[in-house]
């Protein structure tokens, strides 16, 4: 998984009752764009360190559609 500042990480709910969560990547910890990322979450406005799991994917800025899945990075 690779991302850039301004991309969005989307975490899909995998259990009944869990919700989809989305946030904007505001900082990278590695120059090559691999996790972890600092993410500002749209539902709370809080910024946290995020290490996306298998239920997450990246929406690349300007793509307008879901980006690559975690297994098939850019």
KATA-V732558 format. One record per pair of residues at least 4 apart in sequence whose ideal C-beta (glycine too) atoms are under 7 Angstrom apart, sorted by the first residue. I is the first residue (numbers start at 1). J is the second residue. If there is no record, write none. Layout:
# KATA-V732558
[[I & J] [I & J]]
This chain:
# KATA-V732558
[[1 & 34] [1 & 35] [1 & 52] [1 & 58] [1 & 70] [1 & 73] [2 & 32] [2 & 33] [2 & 34] [2 & 73] [2 & 74] [3 & 7] [3 & 9] [3 & 25] [3 & 33] [3 & 37] [3 & 58] [4 & 33] [4 & 61] [5 & 25] [5 & 26] [5 & 27] [5 & 28] [6 & 24] [6 & 25] [6 & 61] [7 & 25] [7 & 58] [7 & 59] [7 & 60] [7 & 61] [8 & 22] [8 & 23] [8 & 24] [8 & 25] [8 & 59] [9 & 23] [9 & 25] [9 & 37] [9 & 39] [9 & 50] [9 & 52] [9 & 56] [9 & 58] [10 & 20] [10 & 22] [10 & 56] [10 & 57] [10 & 59] [11 & 20] [11 & 21] [11 & 52] [11 & 55] [11 & 56] [12 & 20] [12 & 55] [13 & 18] [13 & 19] [13 & 20] [14 & 18] [14 & 55] [21 & 41] [21 & 43] [22 & 42] [23 & 39] [23 & 40] [23 & 41] [23 & 42] [24 & 39] [24 & 40] [25 & 37] [25 & 39] [26 & 38] [26 & 39] [26 & 40] [26 & 47] [27 & 38] [28 & 33] [28 & 37] [29 & 36] [30 & 34] [35 & 51] [35 & 52] [36 & 49] [36 & 50] [36 & 51] [37 & 50] [38 & 47] [38 & 49] [39 & 47] [39 & 48] [39 & 50] [40 & 45] [40 & 47] [41 & 45] [41 & 46] [41 & 48] [52 & 56] [52 & 70] [54 & 70] [56 & 70] [57 & 66] [57 & 67] [57 & 68] [57 & 69] [57 & 70] [58 & 67] [58 & 68] [59 & 63] [59 & 66] [59 & 67] [60 & 67] [63 & 67] [68 & 72] [68 & 73] [68 & 74]]
